[in-house]
Amino acid sequence: MGHRRGHQLRRKNAMTTPSAFEYAPAGRDPRLRLIGPEIPPDYAVAVLHALDDVRILFRFGEDCRGGAAVAAAAAAALSTRLFGDVRTDRDLELPPNWWLVRSIAELLDRTRALRPPPLTPPGNTIAVTIGAAGISAGDYGIGGDDWTARIDIAPVSVAVDSHGLGVHAAACLMTGQLLHRVLGPFGYPGVALRGLYALDLITHQPTGSPGSVSEARPVCMAGVGITEVGIAGVGSVGTSTAALLATALAPGYTTALPAAVARPRIVLIDADDFDPQRNPFRYPALMGGETGSKAVTMAERLCGAGLVALAAPLRVGPWVAGRERPGFDGLLVSSVDTLSGRLEVADVLARDTLSIGVAGLSLHAQREPVAAVDRACPYCDFVDAAPPSTQAEVHAAGTGLSVARILELLGRDDARLTAADLDLAVAAGRVPEVRRRQLVGAPLADLVRQAYAEAALAVRTGAGAPPPGGGSAQEVVAVAAPHVSWFAGTIAAAETIKQLLELPLLDGRVDVDLAGLPPGLLRRMPPDPTGTCLCRSAVRRRWAQRLYTGPLSAA
């Protein structure tokens, strides 16, 4: 009976769903983005109301301190971006941290302004515990340690010695569970938590009960120490990576590294500026108000935390061309998601590249040693090395633009969508009118991708009834999911720290779907079979051997 009560929303008072006229237009709420033609406004309003009608109550155990408290702050910051209200049973003082706040209460006060306030008080409460010492059970529990994420329907202990990346990962997994519980009736995908789930960030595999993790860890690819880390792409994943690297490496934040291990220099590469209207909500590392160059701003923040960081406010290609010598003798973390950007990353010839890709609630991370000939490079991992005309035809079918226009946009790195482009996309039913103005001036990738780190909900109009507008699979509501970016940043930070400490590294690719409980899908992606990708070049292979005469991270 207690188990059943733990999976029910506790009803405080009867509520009625506000009408579409009471809510601001759905396009103005950063949690929602409408995709597809003729979406009923009342459906979008119902999704927003479901989120606003929930209060997340965090309860902190006595063992939630130090690095675990910082991870608890991340959990609260993720929830306050999504749900109507976030409260805590007590305020929790924080050690020095990325957000530069002294307590979780201060963090919540500052992040509440990132979205419109709910029209009515929440009618439901979901209690989430972090830690287990001296605390009563809630609906869910977050716990773990530096390298292990644990979530349960009961309190879970935390034992953090330094960076607490495992607990950060647990916070992301729990955010997915909360969204599934609240939005499941609207078609939000997911697998409900029924008991203890634990994920080991060393092996990227689910593990058993607490205490059995280290014994179960197989030896993966051997780690090689590094002195330099590059972050190519300072978007939602790149900023999350930078924030979590600071959490794990900054002298004032943590004791993650032994004194004998030198902290690496961090180089941030991105030509774009922050958009203060959109980025702070979708970028968990931001607090609101950030403007100017992404690379410069984040480098200044890292330097302020006591790390050595350099800004390259350029695309990856010009940055490579301007370097004094070829190659990058370190780890390059890439989250760029355009064809030209991925090709430029492959052209860096970094000793090791960690490519991260996000699509909806799914993400993957793949380690790509430059000397490995049996796996995909940063480019052919991302796209089939088919002729550009074939790629253009696919993009044209998906966007409503002509093949000639697609080729023009692909051929110029500074090319941006025009009002005429969006007129065609709207007329073709590829994007609703409400998003037209947002996409004018954006790169083609924004139109092609349409939903980045967002969850798609199927529009339901009743049993047997066709969707509005004649029934199209495109008719969905997209709900922003910032926890996906934070989880990707956690993986990137974990892989970096593991390499610095010469711990086992990711060997190949891990695929994670935050709609459920990651099963630990590991594989090696084969290289492009056509032989036309850059990575198949004999010249490139000779340069790799010439640049890195020391031991490489893969034979």
Secondary structure as UniProt FT lines:
FT   HELIX           2..5
FT   TURN            6..7
FT   STRAND          10..11
FT   TURN            20..22
FT   HELIX           26..28
FT   TURN            30..31
FT   STRAND          32..35
FT   HELIX           41..52
FT   STRAND          54..60
FT   TURN            62..63
FT   HELIX           67..80
FT   TURN            81..82
FT   STRAND          85..88
FT   TURN            98..99
FT   HELIX           104..111
FT   HELIX           112..114
FT   STRAND          124..130
FT   TURN            133..134
FT   STRAND          140..145
FT   STRAND          148..152
FT   STRAND          158..159
FT   HELIX           165..183
FT   HELIX           184..186
FT   STRAND          197..200
FT   TURN            201..204
FT   STRAND          205..207
FT   TURN            210..211
FT   HELIX           213..216
FT   STRAND          228..232
FT   HELIX           236..249
FT   TURN            251..253
FT   TURN            259..260
FT   STRAND          265..269
FT   TURN            276..278
FT   HELIX           279..282
FT   TURN            284..285
FT   HELIX           294..304
FT   TURN            305..306
FT   STRAND          309..312
FT   HELIX           316..321
FT   STRAND          328..334
FT   HELIX           339..346
FT   TURN            347..348
FT   STRAND          350..359
FT   TURN            360..361
FT   STRAND          362..369
FT   TURN            370..371
FT   TURN            378..382
FT   HELIX           388..399
FT   HELIX           403..411
FT   TURN            413..414
FT   HELIX           419..427
FT   TURN            428..429
FT   HELIX           433..435
FT   HELIX           436..439
FT   TURN            440..441
FT   HELIX           444..449
FT   STRAND          454..458
FT   TURN            463..464
FT   HELIX           468..470
FT   TURN            473..474
FT   STRAND          476..480
FT   HELIX           482..500
FT   TURN            501..502
FT   STRAND          509..513
FT   TURN            514..515
FT   STRAND          521..523
FT   TURN            529..530
FT   HELIX           534..536
FT   HELIX           538..547
//
